């Protein structure tokens, strides 16, 4: 596996995303689950200056700017009591909706 070069969650998530191969046969539920996991991973960014905006943009980019997919992931995160992840996903919905 490639060596991680930066210790911030945002940069590490970008590096991990670059390693993922798109699969058109992949079930929708896995995409939603991955968004929740990505948000869980990026939660520490909420506590950094400008981290929330950068993390929301990264999650939005991963979801190809699909506000419906992001909203679905936000719902799952809230349902599973991942409150900070849901907050991040909500920010991502706002970013995607504004675009």
C-alpha positions as a Python dict, from the first residue, in 0.01 Angstrom:
ca = {
    (1, 'X'): (0, 0, 0),
    (2, 'X'): (122, 353, -74),
    (3, 'X'): (274, 538, 217),
    (4, 'X'): (54, 811, 366),
    (5, 'X'): (235, 1143, 336),
    (6, 'X'): (25, 1379, 550),
    (7, 'X'): (-128, 1315, 890),
    (8, 'X'): (-450, 1518, 851),
    (9, 'X'): (-766, 1316, 806),
    (10, 'X'): (-863, 1519, 500),
    (11, 'X'): (-541, 1445, 313),
    (12, 'X'): (-539, 1080, 417),
    (13, 'X'): (-898, 1040, 293),
    (14, 'X'): (-803, 1186, -43),
    (15, 'X'): (-513, 943, -70),
    (16, 'X'): (-736, 649, 21),
    (17, 'X'): (-1000, 758, -229),
    (18, 'X'): (-737, 760, -503),
    (19, 'X'): (-677, 390, -433),
    (20, 'X'): (-1045, 296, -481),
    (21, 'X'): (-1146, 162, -821),
    (22, 'X'): (-1495, 258, -937),
    (23, 'X'): (-1722, -40, -987),
    (24, 'X'): (-2050, 21, -1174),
    (25, 'X'): (-2194, -305, -1038),
    (26, 'X'): (-2139, -200, -679),
    (27, 'X'): (-2459, -191, -471),
    (28, 'X'): (-2598, 150, -379),
    (29, 'X'): (-2606, 54, -11),
    (30, 'X'): (-2228, 13, -12),
    (31, 'X'): (-2185, 367, -148),
    (32, 'X'): (-2406, 502, 130),
    (33, 'X'): (-2219, 299, 394),
    (34, 'X'): (-1886, 421, 258),
    (35, 'X'): (-2002, 782, 283),
    (36, 'X'): (-2093, 729, 649),
    (37, 'X'): (-1752, 567, 711),
    (38, 'X'): (-1573, 849, 528),
    (39, 'X'): (-1760, 1103, 740),
    (40, 'X'): (-1667, 907, 1055),
    (41, 'X'): (-1305, 918, 943),
    (42, 'X'): (-1316, 1294, 874),
    (43, 'X'): (-1498, 1396, 1195),
    (44, 'X'): (-1175, 1525, 1357),
    (45, 'X'): (-1158, 1782, 1077),
    (46, 'X'): (-1467, 1950, 1226),
    (47, 'X'): (-1242, 2072, 1508),
    (48, 'X'): (-976, 2231, 1285),
    (49, 'X'): (-981, 2580, 1135),
    (50, 'X'): (-1154, 2549, 795),
    (51, 'X'): (-1154, 2172, 843),
    (52, 'X'): (-1533, 2138, 831),
    (53, 'X'): (-1555, 2310, 495),
    (54, 'X'): (-1268, 2107, 349),
    (55, 'X'): (-1412, 1782, 482),
    (56, 'X'): (-1760, 1866, 349),
    (57, 'X'): (-1610, 1941, 8),
    (58, 'X'): (-1417, 1612, 12),
    (59, 'X'): (-1729, 1411, 102),
    (60, 'X'): (-1928, 1597, -164),
    (61, 'X'): (-1662, 1522, -422),
    (62, 'X'): (-1659, 1153, -326),
    (63, 'X'): (-2038, 1146, -376),
    (64, 'X'): (-1999, 1314, -717),
    (65, 'X'): (-2200, 1609, -586),
    (66, 'X'): (-2517, 1402, -541),
    (67, 'X'): (-2717, 1576, -264),
    (68, 'X'): (-2966, 1287, -247),
    (69, 'X'): (-2692, 1031, -183),
    (70, 'X'): (-2541, 1260, 81),
    (71, 'X'): (-2879, 1313, 247),
    (72, 'X'): (-2935, 938, 257),
    (73, 'X'): (-2597, 891, 424),
    (74, 'X'): (-2679, 1171, 669),
    (75, 'X'): (-3003, 993, 763),
    (76, 'X'): (-2819, 664, 821),
    (77, 'X'): (-2554, 838, 1030),
    (78, 'X'): (-2818, 1006, 1248),
    (79, 'X'): (-3012, 681, 1280),
    (80, 'X'): (-2697, 507, 1402),
    (81, 'X'): (-2613, 792, 1644),
    (82, 'X'): (-2309, 915, 1453),
    (83, 'X'): (-2403, 1275, 1532),
    (84, 'X'): (-2082, 1444, 1424),
    (85, 'X'): (-2069, 1240, 1105),
    (86, 'X'): (-2429, 1338, 1035),
    (87, 'X'): (-2334, 1703, 1093),
    (88, 'X'): (-2051, 1670, 841),
    (89, 'X'): (-2278, 1498, 590),
    (90, 'X'): (-2537, 1773, 637),
    (91, 'X'): (-2270, 2031, 551),
    (92, 'X'): (-2189, 1823, 242),
    (93, 'X'): (-2557, 1824, 140),
    (94, 'X'): (-2553, 2204, 163),
    (95, 'X'): (-2234, 2222, -46),
    (96, 'X'): (-2380, 1990, -311),
    (97, 'X'): (-2713, 2174, -318),
    (98, 'X'): (-2542, 2511, -361),
    (99, 'X'): (-2341, 2391, -660),
}
